[in-house]
Every structure is written in C-alpha cells, then in structure tokens.
Amino acid sequence: MNQSLNIIITSLQSWDIPIGSNAIDIAKEISKNNRVLYVNSPQDHITAVKKWGIVKTIKSLFTKNDTSKTVRKLNNSLYVLDLPFSVWPVNKLPDGMVFDFFNKLNNKKIFLFVKKTASQLNFDKYIHLIDNDIYRSYFSKKILDPQLSIYYRRDNLLGFNYWKGHAKRLEPTLISKSDLVVCNSPELNNFAQKHNTNSYFIGQGVDLSSYNPTAQVVPPKNISGITGPRIGYIGDITSLRLDAELIYNLALSRPNYSFIMIGPEDKHFQTHKIHQLTNVHFLGRVPKNMVPNYIAAMDVCINPQLLNEITIGNYPRKVDEYLAMGKPVVATKTETMSIFKDYVYCCSSLEEYTHSIDTAITDQTESNSKKRIEFAQTHSWENNVNYLIGLIKNNLNFNENVLQKY
C-alpha cells in the first residue's frame, strides 16, 4: 500500500519564476500522490525597502506567527507559501561568525514560520527537500525537525561569483548533515559522495509532452530559407556555457553547412567574429512552444559546451529535447554525457566534432530515430520522482524496493 507523504520544499527559485525549474516540476509530480508545501524565499531587507518601502519593511521585521493570507492552495495537495517578511542580506558579510550569526537569524525566522504553517495544514510529519538552497536552509534541520532532511544538488554553485564567499565552506557541511542527498548528474554526485555516503544520482526529469516527432510541422519562416544541412543549437548563447571558438571553427571548416543558433546572446557572442561567417545564423529568442518546430527543421543538433566548473556537472536537458524529436546529436564529452553515450556523438575536440557532424548527417534511419525517442522518454518527471520517492521511503524504513539507478 502506498502511503502519502508530506513534503516541504525550499528552493532558490520562486514558484512564479518565468523559466523552467527542476524544483517546481518535482513539486508538481510529487503532489500527484503526496502533499507538498512549496516555500518561496523571502526578500532581503534592501530589496524589500525598494519594493515595499521603509514602513512595511520595518513591520516585516516583527512578523512571527501571522500565517493569514500567505498560503496559496493550487490544488488539494499542492500549496505555495509566500513568506510575509524580509530577512537580513548576508552574502556580502565576511565569512565566519558574523555571517553565521545573521544567517542563523534568517533561518530561524523562516523555519519557525514554515513550521507554524505546516501545522495549520496538518502536516503532522513531514520531509524537507532543500533545492540547492545553501544559505537560507543551512540551519533548517534543527529548527524544522523533519522526519528526513534531503539536499538536492542540481547545480555546482561553487563556480558562481555570488556563492564563492561562503558556499565552499557551507555546502559540504550541509551535505554531510543531511539525511539523504540526491543529485541530477554523476559529476555532482561524485562531490556529494565525498561528504555523505548516502548520496545518489537520481537522473533528471524532462517535460517532453510538447515534443512530438510524428507531427507534421512547417519550418518556421525565419528558418525555411536557410539551406541544409542545418546544424542547430537552441538555448542561452553565453560565453559561460558555450565554446564560441569551437562553434566558429566548426562553421569555418564546414562552409557548406548552415549553423543555426537560437536563443539570446551575451555580449561576448554579440561581438564575436563568428557573426562575420555567412553560414552562421543567429535567430534570437523564440517562443517556448515553437522550440519543437525549430528542432524538427534541423538535420543535426549540437551542444558545444565550454568545460568549466559550472558546466561540467550540468545535466543537459536540451539533449533530451533533441533526442525526443528523433534528431542525431553531437555534444561535448563530459562524465554526465556518458548517460547518453549510446545515443549521442560525444566529442572532445574540433576534429571529433567535425567528423561526428559529418557522420550524423547521414544518420537519419528510422530505426536510429526510434531508439533516440524511446531513450529520451525514459527521462520523464514521473520516473525521476518515483526514484526519489523510493529513496525517501527506503530511508524511512518503508521496506519498499528502490527503483533501479539510471
């Protein structure tokens, strides 16, 4: 018999964020069979003053137990908590005792309120899932006292400037004191395993409901006039994540191929010499619902990552989207990409990229396309969350079998 769980989620991302979010997708999937309270992070005092004004911000300092009008009930099992107060801005404080003092004040204020709200929602026993929220959830286990404290490591935040002041010290400790750690890539899990042996790679969920490779679609107007073979990338075009020199040299070495880059560019790409090449086409941002149409118009899809401490452990959701449309994919080789090794051409050099793209252009058999589609569909949110719930119940001694690892 399946027993319903109560799960509280704290995340770096607000429920109302306009871009995709693992935490939100996980919350929605979990709530199909369990109850979920998703906690939106509070603003800091400086941001609050700018938005609310001084009087309201000062009043928020004294908010303790007023939970009225703070909970949104999205359905019978999914709630969103909007915290009605602001907290101290701590990131620029010197690392150590001063930071810990004010961060602990923030944690105490947040989680006493969360605990009060959970009680009002009859969450008598609950699990706490921390979505990469290193600072605001650092002291949560002692204050919230959940049945199980889970740290979800889905990004290596240590590579971002914002987190460099404190996360290097705090994240390993947060991992070690969590009851369970789950990660969405092998690389991220390798780090977690060093600090907590009860760490697992659980894979990644992707919403592929809009990716129908059998649908008859007309190529978008801004791509229909571009001759093939079309080699395409869709996503943010930033120097932090993409290898501009690799893309430039690929296009330079294959002048008869059309390289199509779809997504917003950062300044590095906007001023790069790649714009001088006539066979490279930057189309800008496209509506999310049109992404499958653009993928359908490609002959080969690419993910030319720049390898650094931020990207090396990333799970590339776009690769699943490419595969879900049956397209051959050529991508930079990483440990995480080993998941895709039987379905994707993984490359470590310009020579490997050019050879793989040449080969992939002819790799359009119905059998190969079907294998790609079927593999991509295994990375559903349902499978991802089923594995997570299996681990939770196993840690709670439910004596249920945990799903096989990816």
Secondary structure per residue as TSV (DSSP state, phi and psi in degrees):
chain	resnum	aa	ss	phi	psi
A	1	M	-	360.0	130.8
A	2	N	-	-79.1	129.0
A	3	Q	-	-104.3	129.3
A	4	S	-	-69.5	142.5
A	5	L	-	-111.7	156.9
A	6	N	E	-107.9	121.0
A	7	I	E	-126.4	125.1
A	8	I	E	-100.3	130.3
A	9	I	E	-118.6	125.6
A	10	T	E	-114.4	134.2
A	11	S	E	-138.8	162.5
A	12	L	S	-73.4	-18.1
A	13	Q	S	-109.7	134.9
A	14	S	-	-69.6	150.4
A	15	W	T	-57.5	-30.8
A	16	D	T	-94.5	14.3
A	17	I	-	-62.7	138.2
A	18	P	S	-78.7	-11.9
A	19	I	S	-101.6	172.6
A	20	G	-	-65.5	150.3
A	21	S	-	-145.7	123.9
A	22	N	H	-57.2	-45.9
A	23	A	H	-60.9	-41.5
A	24	I	H	-68.3	-43.1
A	25	D	H	-64.0	-39.3
A	26	I	H	-65.2	-43.0
A	27	A	H	-59.3	-44.6
A	28	K	H	-63.0	-42.4
A	29	E	H	-70.2	-42.7
A	30	I	H	-60.2	-39.5
A	31	S	T	-69.1	-8.0
A	32	K	T	-67.2	-27.4
A	33	N	T	-131.7	1.2
A	34	N	S	-143.5	169.9
A	35	R	E	-97.5	138.1
A	36	V	E	-130.6	133.4
A	37	L	E	-114.7	111.1
A	38	Y	E	-97.9	121.0
A	39	V	E	-100.8	117.1
A	40	N	E	-75.8	137.1
A	41	S	-	-67.5	143.1
A	42	P	-	-77.0	158.1
A	43	Q	-	-77.8	157.8
A	44	D	B	-83.4	166.7
A	45	H	H	-59.8	-38.6
A	46	I	H	-65.4	-46.4
A	47	T	H	-64.6	-38.6
A	48	A	H	-64.8	-41.6
A	49	V	H	-59.2	-42.5
A	50	K	H	-64.1	-34.8
A	51	K	H	-92.7	-43.5
A	52	W	H	-97.6	-27.8
A	53	G	-	98.6	165.1
A	54	I	H	-66.9	-42.7
A	55	V	H	-63.0	-50.8
A	56	K	H	-64.6	-36.5
A	57	T	H	-66.0	-41.8
A	58	I	H	-63.0	-41.8
A	59	K	H	-60.5	-35.7
A	60	S	H	-66.9	-22.0
A	61	L	T	-61.3	-28.3
A	62	F	T	-103.4	6.1
A	63	T	-	-71.9	124.3
A	64	K	-	-124.0	-58.3
A	65	N	S	-124.2	10.2
A	66	D	-	-81.4	98.0
A	67	T	-	-98.8	8.9
A	68	S	T	-69.4	138.8
A	69	K	T	58.8	29.5
A	70	T	-	-113.1	-13.1
A	71	V	E	-107.9	126.9
A	72	R	E	-101.3	124.6
A	73	K	E	-95.4	107.1
A	74	L	E	-82.4	-32.2
A	75	N	E	-160.2	-170.4
A	76	N	T	-67.1	-12.9
A	77	S	T	-131.3	6.3
A	78	L	E	-131.5	121.4
A	79	Y	E	-125.7	145.8
A	80	V	E	-118.7	128.3
A	81	L	E	-103.3	118.9
A	82	D	E	-99.4	108.2
A	83	L	-	-67.7	129.2
A	84	P	S	-89.0	25.2
A	85	F	S	-143.9	167.5
A	86	S	-	-110.4	167.0
A	87	V	B	-130.4	172.4
A	88	W	-	-68.8	137.1
A	89	P	-	-77.1	118.0
A	90	V	-	-115.2	-14.8
A	91	N	T	-61.4	-31.8
A	92	K	T	-89.1	1.0
A	93	L	S	-72.5	152.6
A	94	P	-	-63.9	143.7
A	95	D	T	-69.4	142.6
A	96	G	T	122.8	-141.2
A	97	M	H	-62.8	-41.0
A	98	V	H	-65.4	-47.5
A	99	F	H	-59.0	-48.4
A	100	D	H	-61.8	-36.8
A	101	F	H	-61.7	-51.8
A	102	F	H	-73.9	-33.4
A	103	N	H	-65.9	-36.1
A	104	K	H	-68.4	-37.5
A	105	L	H	-59.5	-43.5
A	106	N	H	-62.2	-47.5
A	107	N	H	-59.6	-42.7
A	108	K	H	-64.2	-43.1
A	109	K	H	-64.5	-44.0
A	110	I	H	-64.5	-50.5
A	111	F	H	-84.8	-19.7
A	112	L	H	-67.1	-36.7
A	113	F	H	-70.1	-42.5
A	114	V	H	-62.0	-41.5
A	115	K	H	-63.6	-41.5
A	116	K	H	-62.5	-44.0
A	117	T	H	-65.2	-43.2
A	118	A	H	-59.5	-40.0
A	119	S	H	-62.8	-42.4
A	120	Q	H	-66.2	-25.9
A	121	L	T	-90.7	7.2
A	122	N	T	62.3	33.7
A	123	F	-	-82.9	78.1
A	124	D	-	-69.2	-36.9
A	125	K	S	-128.3	139.7
A	126	Y	-	-150.5	160.4
A	127	I	E	-110.0	143.7
A	128	H	E	-112.4	120.3
A	129	L	E	-105.8	116.8
A	130	I	E	-100.0	110.2
A	131	D	E	-89.3	86.1
A	132	N	S	56.9	13.9
A	133	D	-	-86.6	79.7
A	134	I	T	-68.3	-44.6
A	135	Y	T	-80.6	-59.2
A	136	R	T	-67.6	-18.8
A	137	S	T	-112.0	11.6
A	138	Y	T	-62.7	-41.4
A	139	F	T	-99.8	11.9
A	140	S	H	-65.2	-34.4
A	141	K	H	-60.1	-43.3
A	142	K	H	-71.6	-35.3
A	143	I	H	-80.3	-45.3
A	144	L	H	-80.6	-31.2
A	145	D	-	52.8	60.3
A	146	P	-	-79.2	165.1
A	147	Q	S	-62.7	-36.2
A	148	L	E	-148.0	131.3
A	149	S	E	-107.3	120.9
A	150	I	E	-118.2	129.6
A	151	Y	E	-103.3	123.7
A	152	Y	E	-104.0	109.7
A	153	R	E	-100.1	103.2
A	154	R	-	-115.2	-5.2
A	155	D	S	-146.5	148.9
A	156	N	-	-88.9	93.5
A	157	L	G	-73.2	-14.8
A	158	L	G	-64.6	-17.7
A	159	G	G	-86.4	-10.3
A	160	F	S	-91.3	139.2
A	161	N	G	-55.6	-39.5
A	162	Y	G	-57.6	-35.1
A	163	W	G	-95.7	-5.3
A	164	K	T	-69.6	-21.3
A	165	G	T	-71.1	-31.9
A	166	H	T	-135.5	-26.9
A	167	A	H	-64.8	-31.9
A	168	K	H	-60.4	-34.0
A	169	R	H	-83.4	-41.1
A	170	L	H	-81.7	-40.0
A	171	E	H	-63.1	-45.0
A	172	P	H	-57.4	-38.1
A	173	T	H	-69.4	-40.6
A	174	L	H	-62.5	-40.6
A	175	I	H	-62.3	-46.0
A	176	S	H	-66.5	-33.2
A	177	K	H	-91.3	-2.9
A	178	S	S	-76.4	148.9
A	179	D	S	-75.2	-29.1
A	180	L	E	-148.7	139.8
A	181	V	E	-123.6	133.0
A	182	V	E	-126.9	143.6
A	183	C	E	-134.5	151.4
A	184	N	S	-100.0	10.4
A	185	S	S	-151.4	152.1
A	186	P	H	-60.4	-38.3
A	187	E	H	-61.7	-46.1
A	188	L	H	-65.4	-34.6
A	189	N	H	-71.4	-32.7
A	190	N	H	-59.5	-40.7
A	191	F	H	-65.4	-45.6
A	192	A	H	-63.3	-38.3
A	193	Q	H	-60.2	-28.5
A	194	K	T	-67.6	-22.8
A	195	H	T	-113.5	-14.6
A	196	N	-	-157.8	113.2
A	197	T	S	-70.0	-15.9
A	198	N	S	-89.9	52.7
A	199	S	E	-118.0	141.8
A	200	Y	E	-138.0	141.8
A	201	F	E	-84.5	116.7
A	202	I	-	-106.6	3.4
A	203	G	-	80.7	-167.8
A	204	Q	-	-136.1	139.4
A	205	G	-	-94.5	147.9
A	206	V	-	-140.2	134.9
A	207	D	-	-85.0	105.3
A	208	L	-	-109.0	18.0
A	209	S	T	-62.6	-26.1
A	210	S	T	-91.5	-3.5
A	211	Y	-	-99.7	93.0
A	212	N	-	-112.6	102.1
A	213	P	T	-70.3	-15.0
A	214	T	T	-90.3	-9.0
A	215	A	S	-70.0	139.6
A	216	Q	-	-85.8	112.3
A	217	V	-	-123.4	143.6
A	218	V	-	-88.1	130.7
A	219	P	-	-55.0	136.1
A	220	P	-	-52.7	148.8
A	221	K	H	-56.6	-37.7
A	222	N	H	-78.8	3.6
A	223	I	H	-122.9	-19.5
A	224	S	H	-63.3	-27.9
A	225	G	T	-87.5	-2.9
A	226	I	S	-87.4	122.3
A	227	T	-	-74.4	155.6
A	228	G	S	-93.6	178.5
A	229	P	S	-64.7	141.0
A	230	R	E	-99.6	123.1
A	231	I	E	-109.8	116.4
A	232	G	E	-121.2	148.5
A	233	Y	E	-130.2	137.0
A	234	I	E	-130.5	123.9
A	235	G	S	152.9	-175.2
A	236	D	-	-65.4	134.3
A	237	I	B	-106.1	88.6
A	238	T	-	-128.3	148.1
A	239	S	T	-70.5	-14.8
A	240	L	T	-72.6	-30.1
A	241	R	T	-118.3	-23.4
A	242	L	B	-114.8	146.1
A	243	D	-	-89.4	94.6
A	244	A	H	-61.9	-40.3
A	245	E	H	-65.8	-38.3
A	246	L	H	-63.0	-46.0
A	247	I	H	-63.4	-42.2
A	248	Y	H	-60.4	-47.9
A	249	N	H	-71.3	-31.1
A	250	L	H	-61.8	-50.4
A	251	A	H	-64.3	-37.2
A	252	L	H	-65.8	-36.9
A	253	S	H	-81.0	-15.7
A	254	R	-	-130.1	71.5
A	255	P	T	-65.7	-18.9
A	256	N	T	-86.7	-5.4
A	257	Y	S	-97.9	148.3
A	258	S	E	-102.6	121.3
A	259	F	E	-99.5	119.8
A	260	I	E	-114.6	117.2
A	261	M	E	-109.2	118.7
A	262	I	E	-118.6	121.0
A	263	G	S	142.4	167.7
A	264	P	-	-73.1	137.7
A	265	E	B	-97.7	146.3
A	266	D	-	-87.4	177.2
A	267	K	H	-62.8	-34.9
A	268	H	H	-59.3	-46.3
A	269	F	H	-73.1	-37.0
A	270	Q	H	-60.0	-30.9
A	271	T	T	-105.5	6.5
A	272	H	S	-77.5	150.2
A	273	K	G	-64.0	-11.9
A	274	I	G	-59.1	-26.5
A	275	H	G	-69.5	-13.2
A	276	Q	G	-81.5	-13.4
A	277	L	-	-82.9	129.0
A	278	T	T	-75.4	-16.0
A	279	N	T	-97.9	12.7
A	280	V	E	-114.5	127.9
A	281	H	E	-123.4	117.0
A	282	F	E	-98.3	115.8
A	283	L	E	-102.3	-3.7
A	284	G	E	77.3	-168.4
A	285	R	-	-74.3	142.4
A	286	V	-	-124.1	155.2
A	287	P	-	-59.2	143.2
A	288	K	G	-57.0	-38.2
A	289	N	G	-71.4	-10.3
A	290	M	G	-97.4	-7.0
A	291	V	H	-56.4	-45.6
A	292	P	H	-59.3	-34.3
A	293	N	H	-64.3	-39.8
A	294	Y	H	-69.7	-41.3
A	295	I	H	-61.3	-41.0
A	296	A	H	-59.5	-27.8
A	297	A	T	-85.0	-4.6
A	298	M	-	-89.5	151.8
A	299	D	S	-90.8	-37.3
A	300	V	E	-140.8	141.2
A	301	C	E	-110.8	145.6
A	302	I	E	-128.2	157.1
A	303	N	E	-138.2	79.1
A	304	P	-	-82.6	70.8
A	305	Q	B	-64.9	145.5
A	306	L	-	-90.0	125.1
A	307	L	-	-82.2	122.0
A	308	N	S	-154.2	-179.7
A	309	E	T	-66.4	-19.7
A	310	I	T	-82.3	-43.1
A	311	T	T	-88.5	-24.5
A	312	I	T	-62.1	-27.9
A	313	G	T	-101.7	2.4
A	314	N	-	-66.4	141.3
A	315	Y	-	-89.8	121.4
A	316	P	-	-85.8	90.1
A	317	R	H	-58.1	-32.0
A	318	K	H	-62.2	-28.9
A	319	V	H	-64.6	-41.2
A	320	D	H	-61.6	-38.9
A	321	E	H	-65.6	-41.5
A	322	Y	H	-60.1	-50.0
A	323	L	H	-64.0	-34.7
A	324	A	H	-63.1	-22.1
A	325	M	T	-95.0	8.1
A	326	G	T	78.8	11.0
A	327	K	-	-84.0	142.3
A	328	P	-	-67.6	142.0
A	329	V	E	-126.7	136.7
A	330	V	E	-120.8	126.2
A	331	A	E	-143.8	161.4
A	332	T	E	-69.8	137.5
A	333	K	-	-76.4	125.8
A	334	T	-	-140.6	172.0
A	335	E	S	-62.6	-38.9
A	336	T	G	-64.4	-36.7
A	337	M	G	-67.3	-11.1
A	338	S	G	-62.9	-22.8
A	339	I	G	-59.3	-33.4
A	340	F	G	-100.6	8.0
A	341	K	T	-58.0	-27.8
A	342	D	T	-86.1	-3.3
A	343	Y	T	-129.6	-9.1
A	344	V	S	-132.2	144.0
A	345	Y	E	-80.8	112.0
A	346	C	E	-102.3	128.9
A	347	C	E	-126.5	150.9
A	348	S	S	-121.9	2.2
A	349	S	S	-154.9	167.7
A	350	L	H	-60.9	-42.1
A	351	E	H	-61.4	-42.8
A	352	E	H	-65.9	-37.9
A	353	Y	H	-62.8	-49.2
A	354	T	H	-63.0	-44.0
A	355	H	H	-62.7	-43.6
A	356	S	H	-66.5	-39.9
A	357	I	H	-65.4	-41.7
A	358	D	H	-57.7	-45.0
A	359	T	H	-68.6	-41.9
A	360	A	H	-64.0	-30.8
A	361	I	H	-60.5	-31.9
A	362	T	T	-91.8	-2.8
A	363	D	-	-92.6	63.9
A	364	Q	-	-121.0	28.5
A	365	T	-	-71.2	151.9
A	366	E	H	-62.6	-35.8
A	367	S	H	-65.2	-46.5
A	368	N	H	-64.6	-40.7
A	369	S	H	-61.8	-42.8
A	370	K	H	-62.4	-40.6
A	371	K	H	-63.4	-40.2
A	372	R	H	-63.7	-46.1
A	373	I	H	-61.5	-46.5
A	374	E	H	-63.5	-39.5
A	375	F	H	-65.4	-45.4
A	376	A	H	-58.9	-37.9
A	377	Q	H	-69.0	-16.5
A	378	T	T	-72.4	-17.4
A	379	H	S	-93.7	53.8
A	380	S	-	-88.3	159.8
A	381	W	H	-65.4	-31.3
A	382	E	H	-61.6	-48.2
A	383	N	H	-64.0	-42.3
A	384	N	H	-61.3	-47.4
A	385	V	H	-72.8	-33.6
A	386	N	H	-60.0	-39.9
A	387	Y	H	-66.2	-43.4
A	388	L	H	-60.9	-47.0
A	389	I	H	-63.8	-36.7
A	390	G	H	-61.5	-41.9
A	391	L	H	-65.0	-40.9
A	392	I	H	-60.8	-49.3
A	393	K	H	-66.8	-34.2
A	394	N	H	-64.5	-40.4
A	395	N	H	-71.2	-24.5
A	396	L	T	-91.5	8.4
A	397	N	T	62.3	42.6
A	398	F	-	-78.1	-9.4
A	399	N	-	58.9	35.7
A	400	E	-	-107.9	147.8
A	401	N	-	-69.0	134.3
A	402	V	-	-80.2	140.4
A	403	L	-	-60.1	154.1
A	404	Q	-	-61.1	143.3
A	405	K	-	-66.7	156.0
A	406	Y	-	-65.6	360.0
